[in-house]
Amino acid sequence: MSDTEGVEELASVEQLTNFDVPLGSEEPRSSTSTPALAALVNDSNGDQPIAVEYATIATDGTAIPMEGIQQMVVVQQPEVEPQTLNGVDVNFLASMVQFCRNAGLKETENMLAKEVGFTVAGEEPDDQAALDYDEACQEFTKMINLLDSMFENIRAEFSTLLFPVFAHLYIKIVNAGDSDFARQFMTKFVSHIPVTHFAQVDLLKYVTQPVQVQGCELVQNLLEHQYGVRLSKSCQKQLDTFLSKNPIIQEVIRENVQIDQVDSQARNVPYMDFFNGGLLGHPPVDKRQKVLYGVTREDIVVVGDKKKKKDVKDAKKKDSNAPPADRLPIPYVPEFVLEERRQAYREAIKKGRITADNPPSVCIYSACNTNGGLSSAEISENCAYYALGLNDGSVQVRALGDDHIRKMKTSSKLDISLNDDDMDIDIFEEFPPEEKPLKASFTGHSGAVTSTCFSPDRRVLLTSSLDGTSRLWGIELRRNLVIYRHPAAVYQTKLSNRGLYFASSCADQSIHLWSTERINPIRVFTEPFGATHALDFHPNCNYVIGGSNDRNVRMWDIVSGACVRNFTGHKSGIRGVKTSPDGRHIVSFSEDGALCVWDIGQQKLVAVQQCDPCAAKVPIQFSRDGSIFAVGTPHWGLSFFSLDSLVTNDLSEPKVDPPGLLIHQYLTKRTTVMDLTFHRRNLVICIGALDQK
């Protein structure tokens, strides 16, 4: 009989009595103990498997003293090297697990065994471990009863734990293969889950088989990431007392919930109700990530009156939050663009400030007879052009007012002599006044155009489409310059205010950062757990802001590629996001109609205003001085909000529907506002599609 055959024979005889012999003895004697752990090694010659002795546990659950160490022959093929894990011998890790068991360090043993992938003899792996269904129901019932007996403020905080505990208990039951009890568990406790999580609970109830767990994106996100919860000290104390008497829920929270203790007292109910709705709860607060939210000197917008104009000039010298000029390579602003801004500064003196007593004038352009429907629109910064993206894949650029769209001459029409030193020639075609072109059309996309963006100099236009491409068009050349290909449909494209970088969001839940000089992305952000339908560039061009369907508003650093801010509180997908001109605040709008104002520097919510729900993209635009912002609200409307009213008030706690935030509302007849901009004077220009149904 060969050595291998002998080894296989020993491995197949599991019913034999174990051999318990003292070290160095050759004579076995019977024992009723069972092995707790075994390791695999070869002898020094590598010819025969030998036994590695650690410790055993008797069948009655008591530990055998070290002088009665068990010996067990372990199967291993000859000429196989000892197994290692991250460079550490598996035998050593096995002995550490057994030491923790003998010492009664159960939590340490479970964590180490789970980390290295060991399972104790006679036990099933963790994901298949038997769950006491009745005990789990009793503990969750106790948790609900404790919640009902708490004070109102603490109850609002404690309720944030209900959904993650409920979801992970349900997933454990489904993984165990008991679909009938999973349905009973769902039916019994679904009414106790906060209403903000009903969308996730409604998705969970269709997951009733273990095979469905692997295909459910929500379940995988819950299993792969910890759910974030923030509790005050008083609430944390009551939670610790409860967990000490309920081991099943204690294990669920320890493995799947990240609890951050806040220094403040229990917060008010409206505040907690608003924050109880994130897909993965609260993100961890990381104040080590410093954000340089200040703007550069060229991007500072001058306020209307002279005193504030002087203050802004002083702020140019004292803004310590502005990024260094060499932190990110960005192009200079063209001289004619700077001259236009200087002219805007001079006109700002004549501008009437928008206040609650001084409403703005609004001019709305309605697009009619659009073949296939209007899918996107954009107005240029100086209100000279506007672009329309249609569902049939075509793009139109039109002139506003008396301006016309210049057209560059073709190469055959250019009279250029290589021997002529004077190259200052007219490269644009000349038209009679009655024949000046007021429209330019571009075709190339094979799907609906989802967004359009003008460059600062208005010479190129960036578009995105559901065909998975973004295209850069030369307005003066009347042709497509570059095609940027994506792995999936593109929902949004945003060009920076310097024109070099742009960001795009795809249906594969990723955000790509591009340079117009390259055909491949220079950054890919994959943190969102849902598609991103709202994008914006920070005014200093160093950060990208995105709002996604996972209800989070994130801020990425272009230089490092890290997510430096993550704001949670929305209860549905984000449909609009915009950064204030001073770079300090972010305004976001979600599908359920919640409009939120966030403070970038302090990493917190400033205020929330409830508006009408909207499933489409929502345009948001700030006035040039940053004191007012306008939102294209759904159901044919336009609303104006005062950011100054929030800055001048106490911001120690977030405000829910604060007085003075909403100052004006306008209703259109049948036009849905798709884009808007503030003119240099007291005028707001909007564009939208006429509802012809």
C-alpha positions in Angstrom: 0.0 0.0 0.0 1.4 3.4 -1.0 1.8 6.3 1.3 -1.0 8.2 -0.4 -3.4 5.2 -0.1 -2.7 5.0 3.6 -3.4 8.6 4.1 -6.7 8.4 2.2 -7.7 5.4 4.3 -7.1 7.3 7.5 -9.1 10.3 6.2 -12.2 8.3 5.4 -12.6 6.7 8.8 -14.4 9.5 10.6 -16.4 7.3 12.9 -13.3 5.9 14.6 -12.6 6.9 18.2 -10.2 9.7 18.4 -6.7 9.1 19.7 -5.6 10.9 22.7 -2.0 10.3 23.6 0.5 12.2 25.6 3.3 13.9 23.7 6.0 11.4 22.8 3.9 8.3 23.4 3.3 5.8 20.7 0.3 3.9 22.3 -3.1 5.4 21.7 -5.9 5.4 24.2 -9.6 6.0 23.6 -11.2 9.4 24.3 -14.6 11.0 23.8 -13.1 14.3 22.9 -13.4 15.8 19.5 -10.8 17.9 17.6 -11.2 21.7 17.7 -8.7 22.5 15.1 -6.0 20.9 13.0 -3.2 22.1 10.8 -1.5 20.7 7.7 2.3 20.2 7.7 4.9 17.7 6.4 7.8 16.2 8.2 11.3 17.4 7.5 11.7 14.9 4.6 8.4 15.8 3.0 7.5 12.1 2.6 4.9 11.4 5.3 2.2 13.6 6.9 2.6 14.1 10.6 0.2 15.2 13.3 0.2 18.8 14.6 -1.0 18.9 18.2 -3.0 21.8 19.7 -6.0 21.3 21.9 -9.3 19.7 21.9 -12.8 20.3 23.3 -14.8 17.5 24.8 -18.2 16.6 23.5 -19.8 18.1 26.5 -18.4 21.5 25.6 -15.6 21.6 28.3 -12.0 22.2 27.4 -9.5 19.5 28.0 -6.4 20.5 30.0 -3.2 21.1 28.0 -1.7 17.8 29.3 -4.4 15.9 27.4 -3.6 17.3 24.0 -5.1 15.4 21.1 -3.2 14.0 18.2 -4.8 13.7 14.9 -3.4 12.6 11.5 -4.3 15.2 8.9 -4.6 14.5 5.2 -2.1 16.2 3.0 -0.6 15.2 -0.3 3.2 14.7 -0.2 5.4 17.4 -1.6 3.0 20.2 -0.8 4.4 23.2 1.0 2.7 24.5 4.2 -0.1 26.9 3.5 0.4 30.6 4.3 -1.9 33.6 4.5 -0.3 37.0 3.9 3.1 35.5 4.6 2.0 33.9 7.9 2.0 30.2 8.5 -1.6 28.8 8.6 -0.5 26.6 11.5 0.4 29.6 13.6 -2.9 31.3 12.9 -4.7 28.1 13.8 -3.0 27.9 17.1 -3.9 31.5 17.8 -7.6 30.8 17.1 -7.5 27.8 19.5 -5.7 29.8 22.2 -8.5 32.3 22.1 -11.0 29.5 22.4 -9.3 28.0 25.4 -9.0 31.4 27.1 -12.7 32.1 26.6 -12.1 35.1 24.3 -15.1 34.3 22.1 -15.3 37.6 20.2 -11.6 37.7 19.4 -11.8 34.1 18.3 -14.7 34.8 16.0 -13.1 37.8 14.4 -9.8 36.0 13.8 -11.4 32.9 12.5 -13.5 35.0 10.1 -10.6 37.0 9.0 -8.4 33.9 8.1 -11.3 31.8 6.9 -11.1 29.0 9.5 -14.1 27.1 10.7 -14.2 25.0 13.9 -14.8 21.3 13.5 -18.5 20.5 13.9 -19.6 24.1 13.1 -20.8 25.6 9.8 -19.3 28.7 8.2 -20.5 32.1 9.4 -22.7 32.8 6.4 -24.5 29.5 6.9 -24.5 29.5 10.7 -27.8 28.5 12.2 -30.0 31.4 13.4 -32.4 31.0 16.2 -35.5 32.5 14.4 -37.7 32.8 17.5 -34.9 34.4 19.5 -34.2 36.8 16.6 -37.9 37.8 16.6 -38.0 38.3 20.3 -34.9 40.5 20.4 -36.2 42.7 17.5 -39.5 42.9 19.3 -37.7 44.1 22.4 -35.9 46.7 20.4 -39.2 48.1 19.1 -40.6 48.1 22.6 -37.6 49.9 23.9 -37.9 52.5 21.1 -41.5 53.2 22.1 -40.6 53.7 25.8 -37.9 56.3 25.0 -38.1 60.1 25.1 -39.0 61.7 21.9 -35.5 63.1 21.0 -33.7 59.9 21.9 -36.4 57.9 20.1 -35.7 59.8 16.8 -32.0 58.9 17.1 -32.5 55.3 18.1 -34.9 54.7 15.2 -32.0 55.1 12.7 -30.9 51.6 13.8 -34.2 49.9 12.9 -33.6 49.6 9.2 -30.0 48.2 9.2 -30.8 45.7 12.0 -34.1 44.6 10.2 -32.4 44.3 6.8 -29.4 42.2 8.1 -31.6 39.9 10.1 -33.8 39.4 7.1 -30.8 38.7 4.9 -29.5 36.1 7.4 -32.9 34.3 7.4 -32.9 34.3 3.5 -29.3 33.0 3.4 -30.3 30.2 5.7 -32.8 29.0 3.1 -36.0 29.5 5.2 -38.1 31.6 2.8 -41.3 31.0 4.7 -40.0 32.4 7.9 -38.4 35.3 5.9 -41.9 36.2 4.7 -43.3 36.0 8.2 -40.5 38.2 9.5 -41.1 40.7 6.8 -44.8 40.8 7.4 -44.5 41.1 11.1 -42.0 44.0 11.3 -42.3 45.9 8.1 -44.8 48.4 9.6 -42.2 49.4 12.2 -39.5 50.5 9.7 -39.3 54.3 9.2 -41.2 55.4 6.1 -38.0 56.9 4.5 -36.8 53.3 3.9 -40.0 51.9 2.4 -38.4 51.9 -1.1 -35.5 49.6 0.1 -37.9 47.5 2.2 -40.2 47.1 -0.8 -37.1 45.8 -2.8 -36.0 43.5 0.0 -39.4 41.6 0.2 -38.8 40.2 -3.3 -35.5 38.6 -2.2 -36.7 35.3 -0.7 -34.0 32.8 -2.0 -30.3 32.7 -1.3 -29.5 32.8 -5.0 -31.3 36.2 -5.2 -29.0 37.7 -2.6 -26.1 37.7 -5.0 -28.1 39.4 -7.7 -29.6 42.2 -5.6 -27.6 45.4 -5.7 -29.1 46.8 -2.5 -28.3 43.6 -0.6 -24.7 43.5 -1.8 -24.2 47.2 -0.8 -25.5 46.4 2.7 -23.3 43.4 3.0 -20.1 45.0 1.6 -20.4 48.4 3.4 -21.2 49.3 7.0 -24.3 51.4 7.7 -23.5 54.7 9.3 -25.3 55.9 12.4 -24.7 58.9 14.6 -25.8 58.8 18.2 -25.6 61.1 21.2 -24.0 59.9 24.4 -27.3 59.4 26.1 -28.6 57.3 23.3 -25.4 55.3 23.1 -25.6 54.5 26.8 -29.1 53.0 26.4 -28.0 51.1 23.3 -25.1 49.5 25.1 -27.4 48.4 27.9 -29.8 46.8 25.4 -27.1 45.1 23.4 -25.6 43.5 26.5 -28.8 41.4 26.9 -29.5 40.7 23.2 -26.6 38.9 21.6 -28.1 38.4 18.1 -28.7 42.1 17.5 -25.4 42.9 19.2 -23.6 40.7 16.6 -25.5 42.3 13.7 -24.6 45.8 14.9 -21.0 44.9 15.6 -20.4 43.5 12.1 -22.6 45.7 9.9 -23.2 49.1 11.6 -20.7 51.9 12.1 -21.7 54.1 15.1 -20.2 57.5 15.4 -20.8 59.2 18.8 -21.5 62.9 18.6 -20.7 65.3 21.4 -24.0 67.2 21.2 -27.1 66.3 23.1 -30.0 64.4 21.5 -31.1 66.4 18.4 -34.6 67.6 17.6 -37.1 65.4 15.9 -37.5 67.3 12.6 -33.7 67.3 12.2 -33.4 63.5 12.8 -36.4 62.7 10.6 -34.7 64.5 7.8 -31.4 62.6 8.1 -33.1 59.2 8.5 -33.2 58.2 4.9 -29.7 57.6 3.4 -29.1 54.4 1.5 -26.2 53.5 3.8 -26.9 55.9 6.6 -24.5 58.7 7.6 -21.0 58.7 6.1 -18.2 58.8 8.6 -17.1 62.4 9.5 -13.5 62.8 8.3 -12.3 66.3 9.2 -8.8 65.5 8.1 -9.8 66.1 4.5 -9.3 69.9 4.0 -11.2 71.5 1.2 -9.8 74.6 -0.4 -13.2 76.1 -1.3 -12.0 79.6 -1.9 -12.1 81.0 -5.4 -9.3 82.6 -7.5 -9.0 86.3 -8.2 -10.4 86.0 -11.7 -13.5 84.2 -10.5 -14.6 86.6 -7.8 -17.8 88.3 -8.7 -18.2 91.9 -7.6 -21.4 92.8 -5.6 -23.5 95.7 -6.7 -22.8 98.5 -4.2 -19.5 100.2 -3.8 -18.8 99.3 -0.2 -19.1 95.6 -0.9 -17.1 96.0 -4.1 -14.2 97.3 -1.9 -14.7 94.4 0.5 -14.4 91.9 -2.3 -11.2 93.5 -3.4 -9.8 93.0 0.1 -11.0 89.5 0.1 -8.9 88.7 -2.9 -5.8 89.3 -0.8 -7.0 87.6 2.4 -8.7 84.4 1.2 -6.6 81.6 2.8 -9.0 78.9 1.6 -8.3 79.5 -2.1 -6.0 76.8 -3.7 -2.5 77.7 -4.8 -2.2 78.7 -8.4 0.1 75.8 -9.2 -2.1 73.1 -7.5 -3.9 72.3 -10.7 -2.8 73.2 -14.3 -5.7 75.3 -15.6 -5.7 77.7 -18.6 -5.8 81.4 -18.3 -9.1 83.2 -18.9 -9.1 84.7 -22.4 -8.6 88.5 -22.5 -12.0 89.2 -24.2 -13.8 87.1 -21.5 -12.0 89.2 -18.8 -13.1 92.3 -20.5 -16.7 91.1 -20.6 -16.5 90.5 -16.9 -15.1 93.9 -16.3 -18.0 95.3 -18.2 -20.4 93.2 -16.1 -18.7 94.6 -13.0 -19.4 98.2 -14.2 -23.0 97.3 -15.0 -23.4 95.7 -11.6 -23.5 99.2 -10.1 -26.7 99.9 -12.0 -28.3 96.6 -11.1 -31.2 96.5 -8.7 -30.6 93.9 -6.0 -33.2 91.1 -5.8 -34.9 91.1 -2.4 -38.3 90.1 -1.0 -39.6 93.6 -1.8 -37.8 93.9 -5.2 -38.7 90.9 -7.4 -36.7 90.2 -10.6 -37.9 90.4 -14.2 -38.1 87.1 -15.9 -37.9 86.4 -19.7 -38.9 82.9 -20.8 -38.2 81.4 -24.2 -40.5 78.4 -25.1 -39.3 75.9 -27.6 -42.2 74.8 -29.9 -42.4 72.2 -32.6 -39.3 70.3 -31.6 -39.0 67.1 -33.6 -39.0 64.3 -31.1 -39.1 66.6 -28.1 -36.6 68.8 -26.3 -34.3 66.8 -23.9 -31.8 69.5 -22.8 -31.0 73.2 -23.1 -28.2 75.6 -22.1 -27.9 79.4 -22.1 -24.4 80.9 -22.5 -22.9 83.0 -19.7 -23.3 86.3 -21.5 -26.8 85.4 -22.7 -25.7 85.7 -26.3 -26.4 82.1 -27.4 -28.6 79.2 -26.3 -28.3 75.5 -27.3 -31.1 72.9 -27.6 -30.5 69.1 -27.4 -33.3 67.1 -29.0 -34.4 63.5 -28.5 -33.6 62.7 -32.2 -29.8 63.2 -31.4 -29.5 66.6 -33.1 -28.2 69.8 -31.5 -29.1 73.4 -32.4 -27.3 76.6 -31.4 -29.3 79.8 -31.8 -28.4 83.5 -31.2 -30.3 85.7 -28.8 -30.9 89.4 -29.6 -28.9 91.1 -32.3 -26.0 88.7 -32.2 -25.3 86.2 -35.0 -23.3 83.0 -35.0 -20.0 83.5 -36.8 -18.8 81.0 -39.4 -15.2 80.3 -40.1 -14.0 80.2 -43.7 -13.0 76.9 -45.2 -9.4 76.3 -46.1 -10.1 76.8 -49.8 -11.5 80.3 -49.1 -8.5 81.4 -47.0 -6.0 83.5 -48.9 -2.8 82.6 -47.0 0.6 83.1 -48.4 3.5 81.3 -46.7 5.8 84.1 -47.9 3.7 86.8 -46.4 4.8 87.8 -42.9 1.5 89.5 -42.2 -0.8 86.6 -41.2 -3.5 88.8 -39.6 -6.3 88.1 -42.0 -10.0 87.8 -41.6 -10.8 84.1 -41.1 -14.6 84.5 -40.7 -17.1 84.8 -43.5 -18.9 88.0 -44.0 -22.7 88.1 -44.5 -25.1 90.8 -45.5 -27.1 92.1 -42.5 -30.3 90.3 -43.7 -28.4 87.0 -44.2 -26.4 86.7 -41.0 -26.8 83.2 -39.6 -28.8 83.0 -36.4 -28.8 79.2 -36.1 -26.3 76.4 -36.4 -27.3 72.7 -36.5 -25.1 69.7 -35.5 -25.9 66.0 -36.1 -23.9 63.0 -34.9 -25.5 61.6 -31.8 -27.6 58.4 -32.3 -29.5 58.9 -29.1 -31.2 61.6 -27.1 -29.0 64.5 -26.2 -28.9 64.7 -22.4 -26.9 67.8 -21.8 -25.2 70.8 -23.5 -22.5 73.1 -22.3 -20.8 76.2 -23.7 -17.2 76.9 -23.2 -16.3 80.3 -21.6 -15.3 81.8 -25.0 -18.4 80.3 -26.7 -16.4 78.8 -29.5 -17.0 75.2 -28.7 -20.0 73.3 -27.4 -19.9 70.1 -25.3 -22.8 67.6 -25.5 -23.6 64.2 -24.1 -26.0 61.5 -25.2 -27.6 58.2 -24.4 -25.6 56.7 -27.2 -22.6 56.6 -24.7 -20.6 59.4 -26.1 -19.8 63.1 -25.4 -18.9 65.3 -28.4 -17.0 68.5 -28.7 -18.4 70.7 -31.5 -16.7 73.7 -33.1 -19.5 76.3 -33.4 -17.6 78.4 -35.8 -16.4 75.4 -37.8 -19.8 73.8 -37.8 -18.4 70.3 -37.3 -17.6 67.7 -34.6 -14.1 68.0 -33.2 -13.7 65.2 -30.7 -15.7 62.1 -29.6 -15.3 61.0 -26.0 -16.5 57.4 -25.6 -18.0 56.0 -22.4 -18.9 52.5 -21.3 -22.6 53.3 -20.9 -25.2 55.9 -21.6 -24.1 59.4 -20.5 -26.7 61.2 -18.3 -24.9 64.5 -17.6 -21.8 66.5 -18.8 -20.5 69.6 -17.1 -17.7 71.8 -18.4 -15.5 73.8 -15.9 -15.6 77.6 -16.0 -12.0 77.6 -17.5 -12.9 75.2 -20.3 -10.2 72.6 -20.0 -11.7 70.0 -17.8 -15.2 68.5 -17.9 -17.0 65.7 -16.0 -19.5 63.2 -17.2 -21.8 60.7 -15.4 -22.6 57.3 -16.9 -25.4 54.7 -16.4 -22.8 52.4 -14.9 -22.8 54.6 -11.7 -19.3 56.0 -12.5 -18.2 59.6 -13.0 -15.4 60.4 -15.4 -13.1 63.4 -15.4 -11.8 64.4 -18.8 -9.5 66.9 -20.3 -10.5 68.3 -23.7 -7.0 67.6 -24.9 -7.2 63.8 -24.3 -9.6 61.2 -25.6 -9.3 59.1 -22.4 -10.5 60.0 -18.9 -7.9 61.2 -16.4 -10.0 60.3 -13.4 -12.8 57.8 -12.7 -14.9 58.1 -9.5 -16.8 55.0 -8.5 -18.1 55.8 -5.0 -21.8 56.3 -5.9 -24.1 53.4 -5.5 -26.5 54.7 -8.0 -26.5 56.7 -11.3 -25.5 60.3 -11.1 -28.0 62.7 -12.7 -26.6 66.0 -11.3 -23.1 67.4 -11.8 -21.3 70.6 -11.2 -17.8 72.1 -11.1 -16.5 74.1 -8.1 -15.8 77.7 -9.2 -12.1 77.2 -8.5 -12.0 74.1 -10.8 -10.4 71.9 -8.2 -13.4 69.9 -7.3 -16.3 68.0 -8.9 -19.7 67.8 -7.2 -22.2 65.0 -8.0 -25.6 64.1 -6.8 -26.7 60.5 -7.4 -29.6 58.1 -6.9 -28.1 56.8 -3.7 -29.3 60.1 -2.1 -25.7 61.4 -1.5 -24.1 64.6 -2.6 -20.4 64.0 -3.0 -17.4 66.2 -3.6 -14.2 64.9 -5.3 -10.8 66.4 -5.3 -9.5 66.4 -8.9 -5.8 66.4 -7.8 -6.0 63.5 -5.4 -9.0 61.7 -6.7 -10.4 61.3 -3.2 -14.0 62.0 -2.1 -13.5 64.9 0.4 -17.1 65.6 1.3 -20.2 63.4 1.5 -23.5 65.0 2.4 -26.4 62.8 3.3 -30.0 63.7 4.1 -32.0 63.4 0.9 -34.6 60.6 0.9 -34.6 60.1 -2.9 -32.4 60.5 -5.9 -30.7 63.9 -6.5 -31.9 65.8 -9.6 -30.0 69.1 -9.4 -26.9 70.5 -7.8 -25.1 73.8 -7.9 -22.2 75.5 -6.1 -22.4 79.1 -5.0 -20.1 81.7 -6.7 -18.0 82.1 -3.5 -17.4 78.3 -3.4 -18.7 78.0 0.2 -22.2 76.5 -0.3 -23.8 73.7 -2.3 -27.5 73.6 -3.2 -29.1 70.3 -4.1 -32.6 69.2 -5.2 -34.0 65.7 -4.8 -36.8 63.8 -6.5 -39.1 64.1 -3.6 -38.9 67.9 -3.7 -36.4 68.5 -0.9 -34.1 71.5 -1.5 -31.0 71.5 0.7 -28.3 74.0 1.3 -24.9 72.6 2.5 -21.9 74.3 4.1 -18.7 72.9 2.6 -16.4 74.3 5.2 -18.3 73.0 8.2 -19.5 69.8 6.5 -23.1 70.2 7.6 -26.6 71.0 6.5 -27.6 74.6 6.7 -31.3 74.5 5.7 -33.9 72.4 3.9 -37.0 73.6 2.1 -39.7 71.3 0.9 -40.9 71.9 -2.7 -43.0 70.0 -5.1 -41.6 66.6 -6.2 -39.9 66.3 -9.6 -38.6 63.3 -11.3 -36.7 65.2 -14.1 -33.6 67.2 -13.9 -33.9 70.5 -12.0 -31.9 73.6 -13.1 -30.3 75.7 -10.3 -28.5 78.9 -10.9 -27.0 81.6 -8.6 -27.1 85.3 -9.2 -23.8 86.9 -10.0 -23.3 88.2 -6.5 -24.3 84.9 -5.0 -27.0 86.3 -2.7 -30.0 84.7 -4.6 -30.4 81.4 -6.3 -33.3 80.4 -8.6 -34.7 76.9 -9.1 -36.7 75.7 -12.1 -39.4 74.0 -10.0 -41.6 71.4 -11.6 -45.2 71.9 -12.8 -44.3 74.9 -14.8 -42.7 77.2 -12.3 -39.7 79.2 -11.2 -38.8 79.9 -7.6 -36.2 82.3 -6.0 -34.5 81.7 -2.7 -32.4 84.1 -0.5 -29.0 82.6 0.6 -28.3 85.8 2.5 -31.2 85.0 4.9 -29.4 81.9 5.9 -26.0 83.4 6.3 -27.2 86.2 8.5 -29.2 83.9 10.8 -28.0 81.5 13.5 -26.6 78.4 11.8 -25.9 76.3 14.9 -28.7 73.9 13.9 -30.1 73.1 10.5 -33.3 74.9 9.7 -36.3 73.1 8.3 -38.5 75.4 6.0 -36.9 78.5 7.5 -38.8 81.8 7.1 -37.3 84.2 4.5 -35.6 81.5 2.4 -38.3 81.4 -0.3 -38.9 84.9 -1.5 -40.6 84.7 -5.0 -42.4 82.2 -7.1 -43.4 82.5 -10.8 -45.7 80.2 -12.7 -45.6 79.7 -16.4 -48.6 78.6 -18.6 -47.3 75.3 -20.0 -43.5 75.7 -20.2 -41.2 73.5 -18.1 -38.0 75.4 -17.3 -35.0 73.5 -18.4 -32.2 76.1 -17.9 -31.9 79.6 -16.6 -29.3 82.3 -16.1 -29.0 85.7 -14.4 -28.4 88.6 -16.8 -26.0 91.3 -15.9 -28.8 93.5 -14.8 -32.1 92.8 -13.0 -33.3 90.2 -15.5 -33.5 86.4 -15.4 -33.6 84.5 -18.8 -35.1 81.0 -18.9 -35.7 78.5 -21.6 -37.9 75.5 -21.7 -40.2 73.2 -23.7 -43.8 74.0 -24.3 -46.1 71.2 -23.2 -48.2 70.7 -26.3 -50.3 67.8 -24.9 
